[in-house]
Amino acid sequence: MSKPPVLFSHDGGVDDYLSIMLLMSMDHIDVRGIVVTPADCYIEPAVSATRKILDLMGRSDVTVAKSTVRGVNPFPRQFRRDSFSIDLFPILNERGEIRAPLAQETGQEFMVRVLREAPQPVTILETGPLTTLAAALDLAPDIEPKIKELVWMGGALNVPGNIDPIIEGGQDVTAEWASGCDRPT
């Protein structure tokens, strides 16, 4: 039996880097690539940290792609700067070179290509906003049947969201971070 294919998409938060490590330890999953969306991060250090973590985990075969789309409500700067700190962790910088490949196309184009080339429908594991997936579907609506399921860490149901009204100033504080990023105020 073949391993179920997964395309991981994240937004460069501290929790996402841990998710990469957990996902890379799952031998029963076929990780088809990782897309980083500039939401809870600054994109360059988040992509760099993602690639370095893949190298550290012995998974330099997994391609990373950089999305160029943003949600309408970006995360506050004080949260996005964590991507710089993670990228500078000494353990991630012992090798001197990054081996995990960087896709030449945008994250949304990479997502389209991975889904089109997949021999079977792919699970999309999303731990950030759905911005990049929406852009990929806008680019290529034909990929929808290639998505087996969407597993999304986002949303708050029947509870208040986790957007801080003091930090966010004027945003809808009933939303959860990942959904609030894409939601007009």
Backbone hydrogen bonds in HBPLUS format (Angstrom, degrees):
<---DONOR---> <-ACCEPTOR-->    atom                        ^
c    i                          cat <-CA-CA->   ^        H-A-AA   ^      H-
h    n   atom  resd res      DA  || num        DHA   H-A  angle D-A-AA Bond
n    s   type  num  typ     dist DA aas  dist angle  dist       angle   num
A0030-ASP N   A0004-PRO O   3.00 MM  26  5.75 177.6  2.00 141.5 141.4     1
A0123-THR N   A0005-PRO O   3.02 MM 118  6.30 171.5  2.03 153.1 150.4     2
A0006-VAL N   A0030-ASP O   2.89 MM  24  6.00 156.8  1.95 145.9 145.4     3
A0032-ARG N   A0006-VAL O   2.77 MM  26  5.82 165.8  1.79 157.6 162.7     4
A0007-LEU N   A0123-THR O   2.90 MM 116  6.33 157.2  1.96 159.6 165.9     5
A0125-LEU N   A0007-LEU O   2.95 MM 118  6.13 157.7  2.00 144.4 151.7     6
A0008-PHE N   A0033-GLY O   3.09 MM  25  6.37 157.2  2.14 165.4 158.9     7
A0035-VAL N   A0008-PHE O   2.84 MM  27  6.34 151.9  1.92 149.5 159.0     8
A0009-SER N   A0125-LEU O   2.82 MM 116  6.14 160.7  1.86 166.1 166.5     9
A0127-THR N   A0009-SER O   2.96 MM 118  6.45 159.2  2.00 160.9 167.2    10
A0010-HIS N   A0035-VAL O   2.87 MM  25  6.36 159.3  1.91 166.5 170.8    11
A0037-THR N   A0010-HIS O   2.76 MM  27  6.09 159.8  1.80 155.3 162.5    12
A0040-ASP N   A0011-ASP O   3.09 MM  29  5.30 133.3  2.32 132.3 145.8    13
A0016-ASP N   A0013-GLY O   2.88 MM   3  5.21 132.6  2.11 106.3 119.7    14
A0019-SER N   A0015-ASP O   2.99 MM   4  6.24 149.0  2.09 139.5 148.8    15
A0020-ILE N   A0016-ASP O   2.95 MM   4  6.28 145.0  2.07 144.0 152.6    16
A0021-MET N   A0017-TYR O   3.24 MM   4  6.59 160.5  2.28 144.5 148.2    17
A0022-LEU N   A0018-LEU O   2.98 MM   4  6.31 160.4  2.01 153.8 159.3    18
A0023-LEU N   A0019-SER O   2.85 MM   4  5.99 166.7  1.87 152.2 156.2    19
A0024-MET N   A0020-ILE O   2.86 MM   4  6.03 158.3  1.91 154.3 160.1    20
A0025-SER N   A0022-LEU O   3.13 MM   3  5.26 141.7  2.28  99.6 110.7    21
A0026-MET N   A0023-LEU O   3.15 MM   3  5.39 163.0  2.18 109.2 114.3    22
A0029-ILE N   A0026-MET O   3.23 MM   3  5.81 163.0  2.26 121.8 122.5    23
A0034-ILE N   A0063-THR O   2.94 MM  29  6.35 153.9  2.01 158.4 165.2    24
A0065-ALA N   A0034-ILE O   2.79 MM  31  6.25 149.5  1.88 154.7 164.7    25
A0036-VAL N   A0065-ALA O   2.90 MM  29  6.27 160.1  1.94 163.6 168.5    26
A0067-SER N   A0036-VAL O   2.85 MM  31  5.81 166.0  1.87 161.2 163.3    27
A0039-ALA N   A0037-THR O   2.83 MM   2  5.77 120.3  2.19 117.8 100.6    28
A0046-ALA N   A0042-TYR O   3.23 MM   4  6.24 153.6  2.30 154.1 161.6    29
A0047-VAL N   A0043-ILE O   2.90 MM   4  6.02 160.6  1.94 158.4 162.1    30
A0048-SER N   A0044-GLU O   3.00 MM   4  6.17 164.2  2.03 152.0 157.0    31
A0049-ALA N   A0045-PRO O   2.84 MM   4  5.93 163.0  1.87 144.7 149.3    32
A0050-THR N   A0046-ALA O   2.98 MM   4  6.09 157.1  2.03 141.7 148.3    33
A0051-ARG N   A0047-VAL O   3.00 MM   4  6.24 162.8  2.03 151.7 155.6    34
A0052-LYS N   A0048-SER O   2.95 MM   4  6.19 157.3  2.00 150.7 157.5    35
A0053-ILE N   A0049-ALA O   2.87 MM   4  6.06 153.7  1.94 150.5 157.2    36
A0054-LEU N   A0050-THR O   3.05 MM   4  6.32 157.0  2.11 147.1 153.3    37
A0055-ASP N   A0051-ARG O   3.04 MM   4  6.35 156.4  2.10 146.0 152.1    38
A0056-LEU N   A0052-LYS O   2.91 MM   4  6.16 160.8  1.94 148.1 153.4    39
A0057-MET N   A0053-ILE O   2.90 MM   4  6.10 147.6  2.00 148.2 156.9    40
A0059-ARG N   A0054-LEU O   2.75 MM   5  4.91 163.5  1.78 158.2 152.3    41
A0058-GLY N   A0055-ASP O   2.98 MM   3  5.10 159.4  2.03 107.7 113.2    42
A0062-VAL N   A0059-ARG O   3.24 MM   3  6.00 171.9  2.25 123.8 124.3    43
A0064-VAL N   A0101-PRO O   2.90 MM  37  6.25 162.7  1.93 154.8 159.1    44
A0103-ALA N   A0064-VAL O   2.74 MM  39  5.89 167.5  1.75 154.7 158.3    45
A0107-GLY N   A0066-LYS O   2.81 MM  41  4.63 141.1  1.96 107.7 105.8    46
A0072-VAL N   A0181-CYS O   2.89 MM 109  6.02 104.6  2.47 145.0 162.3    47
A0073-ASN N   A0181-CYS O   2.97 MM 108  4.59 164.1  1.99 143.2 141.8    48
A0079-PHE N   A0076-PRO O   3.04 MM   3  5.63 147.6  2.15 115.4 124.1    49
A0080-ARG N   A0076-PRO O   3.17 MM   4  6.49 162.2  2.21 152.0 157.5    50
A0081-ARG N   A0077-ARG O   3.03 MM   4  6.11 146.5  2.15 158.8 163.6    51
A0082-ASP N   A0079-PHE O   3.24 MM   3  5.89 165.3  2.27 116.8 121.1    52
A0083-SER N   A0080-ARG O   3.34 MM   3  6.22 163.3  2.37 121.1 123.8    53
A0084-PHE N   A0081-ARG O   3.01 MM   3  5.59 142.9  2.15 114.2 122.8    54
A0086-ILE N   A0082-ASP O   3.00 MM   4  6.32 166.8  2.02 163.6 165.6    55
A0087-ASP N   A0083-SER O   3.11 MM   4  6.13 162.0  2.15 139.7 145.1    56
A0088-LEU N   A0084-PHE O   3.18 MM   4  6.37 131.9  2.42 140.5 152.2    57
A0088-LEU N   A0085-SER O   3.13 MM   3  5.25 136.4  2.33  98.4 110.4    58
A0089-PHE N   A0086-ILE O   3.08 MM   3  5.38 168.7  2.09 113.9 117.4    59
A0092-LEU N   A0089-PHE O   2.99 MM   3  5.49 140.0  2.15 114.2 125.2    60
A0093-ASN N   A0090-PRO O   2.92 MM   3  5.12 153.9  1.99 108.3 117.0    61
A0110-PHE N   A0106-THR O   2.80 MM   4  6.01 157.1  1.85 154.9 162.3    62
A0111-MET N   A0107-GLY O   2.91 MM   4  6.08 156.3  1.97 145.2 151.2    63
A0112-VAL N   A0108-GLN O   3.18 MM   4  6.40 155.8  2.24 138.8 144.5    64
A0113-ARG N   A0109-GLU O   2.95 MM   4  6.25 164.7  1.97 151.4 155.2    65
A0114-VAL N   A0110-PHE O   2.83 MM   4  6.06 171.3  1.84 161.2 163.1    66
A0115-LEU N   A0111-MET O   3.05 MM   4  6.16 165.0  2.07 148.9 153.2    67
A0116-ARG N   A0112-VAL O   2.91 MM   4  6.08 164.3  1.93 154.1 159.0    68
A0117-GLU N   A0113-ARG O   2.92 MM   4  6.04 155.8  1.98 153.2 159.3    69
A0118-ALA N   A0114-VAL O   3.11 MM   4  6.08 125.1  2.43 139.1 151.3    70
A0118-ALA N   A0115-LEU O   3.35 MM   3  5.27 144.1  2.49  96.1 106.0    71
A0122-VAL N   A0146-LYS O   2.76 MM  24  6.14 160.3  1.80 159.0 154.4    72
A0148-LYS N   A0122-VAL O   2.77 MM  26  5.08 150.0  1.86 119.8 128.4    73
A0124-ILE N   A0149-GLU O   2.93 MM  25  6.33 166.2  1.95 164.9 166.4    74
A0151-VAL N   A0124-ILE O   2.84 MM  27  6.14 169.7  1.85 164.3 167.7    75
A0126-GLU N   A0151-VAL O   2.81 MM  25  6.10 168.3  1.82 161.5 165.5    76
A0153-MET N   A0126-GLU O   2.85 MM  27  6.29 160.6  1.88 162.9 169.6    77
A0134-ALA N   A0130-LEU O   2.93 MM   4  6.12 162.7  1.96 159.2 164.4    78
A0135-ALA N   A0131-THR O   3.02 MM   4  6.28 154.9  2.08 145.6 152.6    79
A0136-ALA N   A0132-THR O   2.88 MM   4  6.13 153.8  1.95 149.4 156.8    80
A0137-LEU N   A0133-LEU O   2.93 MM   4  6.19 158.8  1.98 152.5 157.8    81
A0138-ASP N   A0134-ALA O   2.91 MM   4  6.16 144.6  2.03 143.2 153.5    82
A0139-LEU N   A0135-ALA O   2.93 MM   4  6.19 151.9  2.01 144.8 152.2    83
A0140-ALA N   A0136-ALA O   2.91 MM   4  6.10 152.4  1.98 147.3 155.1    84
A0143-ILE N   A0140-ALA O   3.06 MM   3  5.98 172.2  2.07 131.1 132.1    85
A0144-GLU N   A0141-PRO O   3.29 MM   3  6.00 169.0  2.30 120.0 123.0    86
A0146-LYS N   A0143-ILE O   2.77 MM   3  5.18 144.0  1.90 116.0 128.0    87
A0147-ILE N   A0144-GLU O   3.06 MM   3  5.50 166.4  2.08 117.4 121.0    88
A0168-GLU N   A0164-ASP O   2.84 MM   4  5.86 167.5  1.85 161.0 165.3    89
A0169-GLY N   A0165-PRO O   3.06 MM   4  5.54 145.9  2.18 125.9 132.7    90
A0180-GLY N   A0176-GLU O   2.68 MM   4  5.61 156.3  1.74 165.4 173.6    91
A0181-CYS N   A0177-TRP O   3.02 MM   4  6.13 140.4  2.18 151.6 158.8    92
A0183-ARG N   A0180-GLY O   3.34 MM   3  4.96 147.0  2.45  91.7 101.0    93
